[in-house]
Amino acid sequence: MLSVTEIREADMTVPFRLGTGVEGALGLTGRGSHWERVGIFPQMTATMRNKTESLEKVGRDSSYEQEGKVQFVMDAVYAMAHALHRMHKDLCFGYPGLCPRMSSINGKELLGYIRAVNFNGTAGTPVVFNENGDAPGRYDIFQYQMNKSTAEYKVIGHWSNKLHLNVDAMRWRTRDPSLPLSICSAPCRTGERKKIVKGVPCCWHCERCEGYHYQASELTCELCPYEQRPDANRTGCQPIPIIKLEWYSPWAVVPVFVSVLGILATTFVIVTFVRYNDTPIVRASGREMSYVLLTGIFLCYAITFLMIAAPDVAVCSFRRLFLGLGMCFSYAALLTKTNRIHRIFEQGKKSVTAPRFISPASQLVITFSLISVQLLGVLVWFARDPPHIVVDYDEQRTQDPSNARGVLKCDISDLSLICSLGYSILLMVTCTVYAIKTRGVPETFNEAKPIGFTMYTTCIIWLAFIPIFFGTAQSAERVRPLSTFLPPSLENKCFAWCSIVKVYD
């Protein structure tokens, strides 16, 4: 490599004489040159001439082998000569020999001329210097190649300010002319992050963003918001689809079909009762309580449609109101009947005087008083927790985000539901107690035993209903409407059988 250092003023006297080539470059030839007269290169002249005037010859056939670094020394001398020549031309303006302007030269000024030289050196390559005084790097690029049975390094390019590469001269072990991949790690695919290999910052492992994570950058995966899931490429998040129970779903078709049949049957019975309202059979059945009981049966069937309808504020309000109201109507009517029977026979054991509040009007007052407690509880529930809808993302948040769904439903907690149905259960239990107390009435009084049978069956249904209903929390919008529909449906058949037996007899 060739380098030039800064030349100071005190170093201007060069302690050797330039050879013939340099003198030619400066335009100075002959023994009596001005350079010798002014004292430049005075000491080396005689010695160099004596050595060069010997009989030694250098030719192609001689054993002379030049040192590999001689060319750099020669280029350095030529660089000095070119710089002095250019400096003399600029400062002396054709003045022969050393002009007064060059008698005292600033070293920095000469350094500027040296750095500005540009000529072809002894090796045929340009000799130039950069702003730091260094020559540009020149490198040959070799490739180790197999040539038949021998191996050797072959030049395939060089570097001089930029890369010059002969791709056609390159050879690969696979004998495939295409360039092989030379990478530490392949680029990661979409939805994968780079996990940097410890200690090797330029290499990485590709790691897919799993679960509900998406690719936030090349190096990180982040969790999507709770109501969102990753898109197909895992480069962002998208809203989780919201579903609800549809009318065409099998979970809705079966309850709706049975409810329609129940409503039609209940309506037929009501119409029949109204048509024959004043007949002795209808009057003997306790038509007032029968109408209340049929109303409760109708509401129990109708609640199925509210359980399947798309949730909104109105639907949620009606669900709260009618879910327990239909059963409350039925149980209140049966409780009033069984209580009336119990009081009549208990009073008959003591005296022949009829007990109070056994008239139809009194029975209606007692029944609606019991129903009003349910309505009051619902109103308190409305005041403390107004009805509204929510989207439940927990219910169907699967491990595979593509299957995740949000369930649109009414915001009714299990505790609130238990409180709403709790009063109906209390009426049912009380009615069952009275049914047990009246089991010993004469067989001719046929109301007691059908009511008792109905209440026993109802208790069994409720014992099965409670674990089914609260055990289907993960399928609220599918199984729950069905489990909500089944107990009232079975109870309604028992209630209807109870009424029919009375009418038939």
C-alpha positions in Angstrom: 0.0 0.0 0.0 1.1 3.6 -0.7 0.7 6.4 1.8 1.9 10.0 2.1 2.5 11.7 5.5 2.6 15.3 6.2 5.7 17.2 5.2 6.9 19.9 7.5 9.0 23.0 6.5 12.1 21.6 8.1 12.0 18.5 5.9 12.1 20.3 2.6 15.7 19.4 1.8 15.4 16.0 0.1 18.5 13.9 1.1 18.8 12.0 -2.2 18.8 12.8 -5.9 16.1 11.8 -8.2 16.9 9.5 -11.0 16.8 10.3 -14.7 13.1 9.6 -14.9 12.3 12.2 -12.2 14.6 14.8 -13.7 12.8 14.2 -17.0 9.5 14.6 -15.2 10.7 18.0 -13.8 12.3 19.0 -17.1 15.8 18.9 -15.6 18.6 16.9 -17.3 22.4 16.9 -17.4 25.1 17.1 -14.8 25.2 20.8 -14.5 21.5 21.2 -13.7 20.3 24.0 -11.6 19.1 21.5 -8.9 22.6 20.5 -8.3 23.9 24.1 -8.2 21.4 25.2 -5.7 22.2 22.3 -3.3 19.2 20.0 -3.9 20.3 16.4 -4.0 24.0 17.2 -3.7 25.2 14.3 -1.7 23.6 11.3 -3.5 24.6 12.3 -7.1 28.0 10.9 -7.3 27.2 7.7 -5.5 24.2 6.9 -7.6 26.0 7.7 -10.8 28.9 5.4 -9.9 26.5 2.5 -9.2 24.4 3.0 -12.3 27.5 3.4 -14.5 28.7 -0.2 -13.6 28.6 -3.0 -16.2 25.6 -4.7 -14.6 22.7 -5.4 -17.0 19.1 -6.3 -16.3 17.2 -8.2 -19.0 14.7 -10.9 -19.6 17.4 -13.6 -19.4 19.1 -12.3 -16.3 18.7 -13.8 -12.8 17.5 -10.5 -11.4 14.2 -10.7 -9.5 12.8 -7.4 -8.4 11.5 -7.0 -4.8 7.7 -6.9 -4.8 7.6 -3.6 -2.9 10.0 -1.7 -5.2 7.1 -0.5 -7.3 5.6 1.3 -4.3 9.0 3.0 -3.7 9.2 4.1 -7.3 5.6 5.3 -7.3 6.4 7.3 -4.2 9.3 8.9 -5.9 7.3 9.7 -8.9 4.5 11.1 -6.8 7.1 13.5 -5.2 8.4 14.4 -8.6 5.0 15.1 -10.0 4.1 17.2 -7.0 7.3 19.3 -7.3 6.9 19.7 -11.0 3.3 20.9 -10.6 4.3 23.2 -7.8 7.2 24.6 -9.8 4.9 25.2 -12.7 2.3 27.0 -10.6 4.7 29.1 -8.5 7.6 29.9 -10.8 5.7 30.5 -14.0 8.4 29.0 -16.3 11.3 30.4 -14.4 14.3 28.2 -15.0 15.6 26.5 -11.8 14.5 27.2 -8.3 12.6 30.5 -8.2 12.6 32.7 -5.0 9.0 31.6 -4.4 10.1 28.0 -3.9 13.2 28.9 -1.8 11.1 28.5 1.4 8.1 26.2 1.0 5.4 25.6 3.5 5.2 21.8 4.1 1.4 21.9 4.1 1.4 23.6 0.8 3.6 20.9 -0.7 1.4 18.2 0.9 -1.6 19.7 -1.0 0.3 19.2 -4.3 1.3 15.7 -3.4 -2.3 14.7 -2.6 -3.4 16.2 -5.9 -1.2 14.0 -8.1 -2.8 11.6 -10.6 -0.8 9.5 -12.9 -0.3 5.9 -13.9 2.2 4.1 -11.7 4.8 1.5 -12.7 2.2 -1.3 -12.4 -0.1 0.5 -14.9 -2.6 1.4 -12.2 -3.6 5.0 -11.3 -1.7 6.6 -8.4 -4.0 9.0 -6.5 -4.6 10.0 -2.9 -7.8 10.6 -0.9 -8.4 13.4 1.5 -6.6 11.5 4.2 -3.5 10.9 2.2 -4.1 7.3 1.5 -4.1 5.5 -1.8 -7.3 3.7 -2.7 -7.4 0.0 -2.0 -6.9 -2.4 -4.8 -7.6 -6.1 -4.2 -7.8 -9.1 -6.4 -10.6 -11.6 -5.6 -9.7 -15.3 -5.9 -11.9 -18.4 -5.8 -10.6 -21.8 -4.9 -11.6 -24.0 -7.9 -11.1 -27.6 -8.9 -9.7 -28.0 -12.3 -9.9 -31.7 -13.2 -7.6 -33.4 -10.7 -5.9 -30.2 -9.5 -7.0 -27.3 -7.3 -6.0 -23.7 -7.6 -6.9 -20.1 -6.9 -8.3 -18.3 -9.8 -8.9 -14.5 -10.2 -12.6 -13.9 -10.6 -12.6 -10.1 -10.0 -11.1 -7.2 -8.2 -11.9 -4.2 -6.1 -10.9 -0.7 -6.9 -13.3 1.9 -5.6 -16.1 -0.6 -6.4 -16.5 -4.3 -7.0 -15.7 -5.8 -10.4 -16.8 -9.5 -10.4 -16.8 -11.9 -13.2 -19.7 -14.2 -12.3 -19.2 -16.4 -15.3 -15.7 -17.3 -14.1 -17.1 -18.6 -10.8 -17.5 -22.3 -10.1 -19.6 -24.1 -7.5 -19.5 -27.6 -6.1 -22.9 -28.5 -7.3 -22.0 -27.5 -10.8 -25.1 -25.4 -10.9 -24.4 -22.1 -12.7 -27.0 -20.3 -10.6 -25.7 -18.5 -7.5 -26.3 -20.5 -4.3 -28.0 -18.9 -1.3 -25.6 -17.5 1.2 -27.7 -16.5 4.1 -27.8 -17.3 7.8 -31.6 -17.3 8.1 -34.4 -17.2 5.5 -36.9 -14.3 5.7 -39.8 -15.1 7.9 -43.3 -15.6 6.4 -46.2 -13.4 7.1 -47.5 -13.8 10.6 -44.1 -14.9 12.0 -41.7 -13.0 14.1 -37.9 -13.1 14.2 -36.5 -14.7 17.3 -32.8 -13.5 17.3 -30.3 -16.3 18.0 -28.4 -15.5 21.2 -24.9 -14.3 20.3 -25.6 -14.1 16.6 -27.5 -10.9 16.0 -27.7 -11.4 12.2 -29.4 -14.8 12.5 -32.8 -15.7 13.8 -35.5 -18.4 14.1 -39.0 -17.8 12.7 -41.7 -18.2 15.3 -45.3 -18.1 14.4 -47.6 -15.8 16.4 -50.0 -18.3 18.1 -53.4 -18.0 19.7 -54.9 -14.6 19.7 -51.6 -12.9 19.0 -50.7 -11.0 15.8 -47.5 -9.8 14.3 -46.9 -6.3 15.5 -43.4 -5.9 14.1 -40.6 -8.1 12.8 -39.5 -9.0 16.3 -42.7 -8.9 18.4 -46.2 -10.5 18.6 -48.9 -8.8 20.5 -52.3 -9.9 21.9 -55.4 -8.7 20.1 -58.0 -6.7 22.1 -60.4 -9.0 24.0 -63.3 -8.5 21.5 -61.0 -9.1 18.5 -59.1 -12.0 16.9 -56.1 -12.1 14.5 -56.9 -11.9 10.7 -56.0 -14.7 8.3 -52.4 -13.4 7.8 -51.9 -12.5 11.5 -50.8 -9.1 10.6 -53.6 -7.3 12.4 -56.8 -7.9 14.4 -60.4 -8.0 13.3 -63.7 -8.0 15.3 -64.9 -11.4 16.5 -68.2 -12.3 14.7 -71.3 -11.9 16.9 -73.9 -14.7 16.8 -77.3 -15.3 18.3 -79.8 -18.2 18.2 -81.5 -18.2 14.8 -85.1 -19.3 14.2 -84.0 -21.9 11.7 -81.6 -23.6 14.2 -82.6 -27.1 15.3 -82.2 -25.8 18.9 -85.1 -23.4 18.1 -87.3 -25.3 15.7 -88.2 -28.1 18.2 -89.2 -25.8 21.1 -91.1 -23.5 18.7 -93.0 -26.5 17.2 -94.0 -27.9 20.5 -94.9 -24.4 21.9 -97.1 -23.7 18.9 -98.9 -27.0 19.5 -99.3 -26.1 23.2 -100.6 -22.6 22.4 -103.1 -24.0 20.0 -104.3 -26.6 22.5 -104.5 -24.1 25.3 -106.4 -21.7 23.1 -108.8 -24.4 22.1 -109.5 -25.2 25.8 -109.9 -21.5 26.6 -112.3 -21.0 23.7 -114.3 -24.1 24.8 -114.5 -22.8 28.4 -115.7 -19.4 27.2 -118.3 -21.0 24.9 -119.7 -23.2 27.6 -118.9 -20.7 30.4 -122.3 -21.0 32.1 -122.8 -24.7 31.9 -122.8 -26.7 35.1 -119.7 -28.7 34.2 -117.6 -25.5 33.6 -119.0 -23.8 36.7 -118.3 -26.9 38.8 -114.7 -27.0 37.7 -114.0 -23.7 39.3 -114.0 -21.7 36.2 -112.3 -18.6 37.7 -109.3 -20.6 38.9 -109.3 -22.6 35.6 -109.0 -19.4 33.6 -106.0 -18.3 35.8 -104.4 -21.7 35.4 -104.9 -21.7 31.6 -103.5 -18.2 31.4 -100.4 -19.4 33.2 -100.1 -22.4 30.8 -100.4 -20.0 27.8 -97.6 -17.7 29.2 -95.3 -20.7 29.8 -95.6 -21.7 26.2 -95.3 -18.1 24.9 -92.0 -17.5 26.8 -90.3 -19.9 24.4 -90.5 -17.2 21.6 -89.0 -14.6 23.9 -86.1 -16.9 24.7 -85.3 -17.4 21.0 -85.9 -13.9 19.8 -82.9 -11.7 19.0 -81.9 -9.9 22.3 -82.6 -6.2 22.7 -83.8 -4.1 25.5 -87.5 -4.8 24.9 -87.0 -8.6 24.6 -84.8 -8.7 27.7 -87.5 -6.8 29.6 -90.2 -9.2 28.6 -88.0 -12.2 29.4 -87.5 -10.9 33.0 -91.3 -10.3 33.3 -92.7 -13.5 31.8 -90.1 -16.1 32.7 -91.4 -16.5 36.2 -94.8 -15.0 35.7 -96.4 -17.9 33.8 -95.4 -20.4 36.4 -96.4 -18.0 39.1 -99.9 -17.9 37.6 -100.2 -21.7 37.5 -98.8 -22.3 41.0 -100.8 -19.5 42.6 -104.0 -20.9 41.2 -103.2 -24.5 42.3 -102.0 -23.3 45.8 -105.3 -21.3 46.2 -107.3 -24.4 45.3 -105.4 -26.8 47.6 -105.5 -24.3 50.4 -109.3 -24.0 50.0 -109.7 -27.8 50.0 -107.5 -28.1 53.1 -109.4 -25.3 55.0 -112.8 -26.8 54.1 -112.0 -30.2 55.4 -110.2 -28.9 58.5 -113.1 -26.7 59.3 -115.5 -29.5 58.7 -113.9 -31.5 61.5 -114.6 -28.7 64.0 -118.0 -27.3 62.9 -120.5 -27.2 60.1 -119.7 -23.5 59.5 -118.0 -22.9 56.2 -114.6 -21.3 56.4 -114.0 -17.7 55.2 -112.6 -16.7 51.8 -113.8 -19.7 49.8 -116.0 -17.8 47.4 -114.8 -17.4 43.8 -114.1 -13.7 44.3 -112.1 -14.4 47.4 -110.1 -17.0 45.5 -109.3 -14.6 42.8 -108.1 -12.0 45.3 -105.8 -14.5 47.0 -104.5 -15.7 43.7 -103.7 -12.2 42.4 -102.2 -11.2 45.7 -99.7 -14.1 45.3 -99.0 -13.1 41.7 -98.5 -9.4 42.7 -95.5 -10.5 44.9 -93.8 -11.8 41.8 -94.6 -8.6 39.9 -93.2 -6.5 42.7 -90.0 -8.5 42.8 -89.6 -8.0 39.0 -90.1 -4.2 39.4 -87.4 -4.1 42.1 -85.2 -6.0 39.7 -85.9 -3.5 37.0 -85.0 -0.6 39.3 -81.8 -2.1 40.6 -80.5 -3.5 37.3 -82.2 -2.1 34.2 -82.3 -4.6 31.4 -79.6 -4.4 28.7 -77.8 -6.6 26.2 -74.2 -7.8 26.3 -71.8 -9.6 24.0 -70.3 -12.6 25.8 -66.9 -13.4 24.3 -66.0 -16.0 27.0 -68.7 -18.5 26.1 -67.2 -19.5 22.7 -63.6 -18.3 23.0 -62.0 -21.4 21.6 -58.3 -22.1 21.3 -58.5 -21.7 17.5 -59.3 -18.0 17.0 -61.0 -18.7 13.7 -63.8 -20.5 15.6 -64.2 -17.8 18.2 -67.6 -16.1 18.4 -69.3 -13.5 20.5 -72.8 -14.4 21.8 -75.3 -11.6 21.9 -77.6 -12.2 24.9 -79.5 -10.4 27.7 -77.4 -9.5 30.8 -79.2 -11.8 33.3 -77.0 -13.3 35.9 -77.7 -16.7 37.3 -78.3 -15.2 40.7 -81.0 -12.9 39.4 -82.6 -15.8 37.5 -82.7 -17.9 40.7 -84.3 -15.0 42.5 -86.9 -14.6 39.8 -87.7 -18.3 39.7 -87.3 -18.8 43.5 -90.7 -17.4 44.3 -92.4 -19.8 41.8 -90.5 -22.6 43.4 -91.6 -21.5 46.9 -95.3 -21.5 45.6 -94.7 -25.0 44.2 -93.3 -26.4 47.4 -96.1 -24.9 49.5 -98.7 -26.2 47.1 -97.1 -29.7 47.3 -97.3 -29.5 51.1 -101.0 -28.8 50.9 -101.4 -31.5 48.3 -99.9 -34.0 50.8 -102.2 -32.7 53.6 -105.3 -33.2 51.5 -104.4 -36.7 50.2 -106.9 -38.2 52.7 -110.0 -36.4 51.4 -112.9 -38.6 50.3 -112.5 -40.1 46.8 -115.7 -38.4 45.7 -113.9 -35.1 46.0 -111.8 -35.7 42.9 -109.8 -32.4 42.8 -107.3 -33.2 45.5 -105.6 -36.3 44.1 -105.0 -34.9 40.6 -103.5 -31.8 42.1 -101.3 -33.9 44.3 -100.2 -36.0 41.3 -99.5 -32.8 39.4 -97.3 -31.4 42.2 -95.4 -34.6 42.7 -94.6 -34.7 39.0 -93.7 -31.0 39.0 -91.2 -31.5 41.8 -89.5 -34.2 39.9 -89.3 -32.0 36.8 -87.8 -29.2 38.7 -85.2 -31.4 40.3 -84.1 -32.3 36.8 -84.5 -28.8 35.4 -82.2 -27.0 37.8 -78.9 -28.9 37.1 -79.7 -29.0 33.4 -80.3 -25.2 33.2 -77.3 -24.1 35.2 -75.1 -26.8 33.8 -75.5 -25.4 30.2 -73.7 -22.1 30.9 -71.3 -22.8 28.0 -74.3 -23.2 25.6 -76.5 -20.5 26.8 -78.0 -19.5 23.5 -78.6 -23.1 22.4 -79.4 -25.5 25.2 -80.8 -22.9 27.7 -83.9 -22.0 25.6 -84.6 -25.7 25.3 -84.1 -26.4 29.0 -86.2 -23.3 29.8 -89.0 -24.6 27.6 -89.1 -28.2 28.7 -90.2 -27.9 32.4 -93.1 -25.5 31.7 -94.2 -27.7 28.8 -94.3 -30.8 31.0 -95.9 -29.0 33.8 -98.5 -27.5 31.5 -99.6 -31.0 30.5 -100.0 -31.9 34.1 -101.9 -28.7 34.8 -104.2 -29.4 31.8 -104.7 -33.0 32.9 -105.7 -31.7 36.3 -108.3 -29.4 34.9 -109.6 -31.9 32.4 -110.1 -34.5 35.1 -112.2 -32.0 37.0 -114.3 -31.2 34.0 -114.7 -34.8 33.0 -115.9 -35.9 36.3 
